[in-house]
């Protein structure tokens, strides 16, 4: 049986937006496979933990929660920060938590769901584990549109 670590920084506690709906569907589908042991790791705020636990328990999956700190120590001050970049730079404990999980469970595959979730786990890209990145087909176009709507210059 393959051991699969699924990570996302998208809140899984509620299904009230497109990103949560998509990520929850990915977890649901992965949990239905009989040929794998699924461990879900979600980075989120304290108030999101209970709903995330309810969701994970309803699927019979193991949940490991990476708590986001209320006040982060931002380490990157980019001129034109992109979505989640500043938040992730101040939440380095998430990377440490995920790497502790990797060291403990030794997954066969690590799945990172949603492109910007990768910002929270840079060490996962050099870890001795196969990786899968799930991203939307038109993520770059979506990102550019969000910047345009905010009146920000395009990403250099």
C-alpha positions in Angstrom: 0.0 0.0 0.0 1.4 3.4 -1.0 1.7 6.0 1.7 0.6 9.4 0.3 1.1 12.8 2.0 -1.3 15.4 0.7 -0.6 19.1 1.5 -2.5 22.3 0.9 -2.6 25.7 2.4 -6.1 26.1 1.1 -8.6 26.0 4.0 -10.4 22.7 4.1 -12.8 23.5 7.0 -15.6 24.8 4.8 -16.8 24.4 1.2 -17.7 28.0 0.6 -15.4 29.0 -2.3 -14.0 27.5 -5.4 -10.5 26.7 -4.1 -11.9 24.9 -1.1 -14.4 23.0 -3.2 -11.6 21.8 -5.6 -9.2 20.8 -2.8 -11.8 19.0 -0.8 -12.8 17.1 -3.9 -9.2 16.1 -4.4 -9.0 14.8 -0.8 -12.3 13.0 -1.2 -11.2 11.3 -4.4 -7.8 10.3 -3.0 -9.4 8.9 0.1 -11.5 6.6 -2.0 -8.4 4.7 -3.2 -8.0 1.3 -1.5 -4.4 1.1 -2.6 -3.0 3.9 -0.5 -2.7 5.2 3.0 -3.6 9.0 2.8 -2.3 11.5 5.3 -3.8 15.0 4.9 -1.7 17.9 6.0 -3.5 21.3 6.0 -2.0 24.7 7.0 -4.5 26.9 8.6 -5.6 29.2 11.4 -6.7 27.9 14.8 -10.4 28.6 14.1 -10.2 26.4 11.0 -8.8 23.3 12.7 -12.1 21.9 14.0 -13.9 22.0 10.7 -10.9 20.5 9.0 -10.8 17.7 11.5 -14.5 17.0 10.9 -13.9 16.9 7.1 -10.9 14.6 7.4 -12.6 12.3 9.9 -15.7 12.0 7.6 -13.4 10.5 5.0 -11.5 8.2 7.3 -8.2 10.0 6.6 -5.4 10.9 9.0 -5.1 14.7 9.5 -1.9 16.5 10.5 -2.5 20.2 11.0 0.2 22.8 10.4 -0.9 25.8 12.5 -0.5 29.2 11.0 0.8 31.7 13.6 -1.4 34.8 14.2 1.5 37.1 13.8 4.0 36.1 11.3 7.6 37.2 10.9 7.8 38.2 7.3 11.2 37.4 5.9 10.6 38.6 2.3 9.6 42.1 1.3 9.2 41.8 -2.5 8.3 45.0 -4.4 5.4 43.3 -6.0 4.4 40.4 -3.8 2.2 37.8 -5.4 -0.7 36.0 -3.9 0.3 34.3 -0.6 4.0 35.1 -1.0 4.3 37.5 2.0 2.1 35.3 4.2 4.1 32.1 3.4 7.4 33.9 4.0 6.4 34.6 7.6 5.1 31.1 8.3 8.3 29.0 8.1 7.1 26.7 10.8 4.8 25.1 8.3 7.8 23.9 6.3 9.3 22.5 9.5 6.1 20.7 10.4 5.7 19.1 7.0 9.3 18.0 6.9 8.9 16.4 10.4 5.9 14.5 9.0 7.9 13.4 5.9 10.7 12.2 8.2 8.2 10.4 10.4 5.9 8.7 7.9 8.3 8.4 4.9 5.7 8.9 2.2 6.0 7.3 -1.2 4.5 10.4 -2.8 3.9 13.9 -1.6 1.0 15.8 -3.3 1.0 19.6 -3.1 -2.4 21.0 -4.0 -2.7 24.5 -5.4 0.3 26.3 -6.8 0.7 28.8 -4.0 0.7 26.1 -1.4 4.2 25.3 -2.6 5.4 28.6 -1.0 4.8 27.1 2.4 6.9 24.0 1.9 10.1 24.8 -0.1 12.0 22.0 1.6 9.6 19.4 0.2 11.1 20.1 -3.2 14.5 18.7 -2.1 13.2 15.9 0.1 13.8 12.3 -0.9 10.2 11.8 -2.0 8.3 11.8 -5.3 6.2 14.9 -5.7 3.1 15.8 -7.5 1.9 19.4 -7.9 -1.8 20.0 -8.6 -2.5 23.3 -10.2 -5.2 24.9 -12.3 -4.7 24.8 -16.0 -5.0 28.6 -16.3 -3.4 29.7 -13.1 -1.0 32.2 -14.7 -3.9 33.9 -16.5 -5.9 34.0 -13.3 -3.0 35.5 -11.4 -2.5 38.2 -14.0 -6.2 39.1 -13.9 -6.1 39.4 -10.1 -3.2 41.8 -10.3 -4.9 43.8 -13.0 -8.1 44.1 -10.9 -6.0 45.3 -7.9 -4.3 48.0 -10.1 -0.9 46.4 -9.6 1.7 46.2 -12.3 2.2 42.8 -14.0 4.7 40.4 -12.4 8.2 41.3 -13.5 
